[in-house]
Amino acid sequence: MRKVELKTLSEAELSRILAASCGDNSRQCRKELHMTQEELAQQLFVAQQTIHKWENNINEPSIEMLKKLKVIFSISVDALIQ
């Protein structure tokens, strides 16, 4: 039988994985509401580039922004980051 070596994720790797999930989920929610990145940005009082960076997994939203996104999208924070 072959041994399988498990890799432990670093904090940075885990953060990238979570960001990817959040970015994909926020894009999907935004599109389901027929919103543009600019419209979402205006509701959150951020630049459109901020939304772009979240959705393309360049940056991730803060906890405060996640709370605002959950209200706009009517979903839980858990659903956003999974």
N, C-alpha and C positions, 0 to 999 in steps of 0.2 A: 504494500500500500504506500502511496506517495504522500509525503508530508506537505501540508499546505501552510505556508508561513503567513500569519496575519500581520497586517501593517497597522500601526497606530497612527491615527491622523493627528497632525499638529494642529494647534489652535488656528493658524492661518488657513490651513486646508479646510478645516471644518467651517470656518467663516466663509470661505469661497463657495462651499457647497450650499450653505444656508442662503447666501446672497443669490446664488443661481436660482434656487427655488423661489425666493421672494421676488426676484426680478421677473421670472417667467409667470408667476401667479399674478403679480400686479399688472403686467401687460395684458394678460388674459381677462382679468376683471375690468380693466379700463376699456378694452375693446368690446366686451359684452355690454357695457353701458354706452357704447358708441361715443366715447370721449376721445378727444385728441390729447396728446401729451401736454399741449399748451393749456387746454381747459383744466386738466388735472393740476397742473402747476399753479394756475391761478387760484384754485380752491385751497391749495396748500401754502400759498404765498412763497413759492420757490420759483426758480428759473426752469424753463422747459428743459434745459440741459441737465438739470438735476434728475428729472424723471427719466430722461434718456440714459443717464449713467446707471440709475437703479435697474432699469429694464435690460440693460446690456451687461449687467454684473460687473460694472467698473467700480461703483460705490454701492453701499447699502444704506437704507433709510435708518435713521435713529429710532429709538424706542418711541419718542414723541411722535415722529412721523408715522410709525406703524399704527399707533393708536388712532391717528387721524385717518389713515388709509382704511382701517377697519370700519370706521363710521361711514366713510364715503362709499365703500364697496359693500357694506352690510354683511361682512363676514368676520370671523374671529381672527385674531393675530395668529393663532396656531395654523389656520387654513392658509394664511398668507405665506408663512415661512415653511410650510411642508411641501 
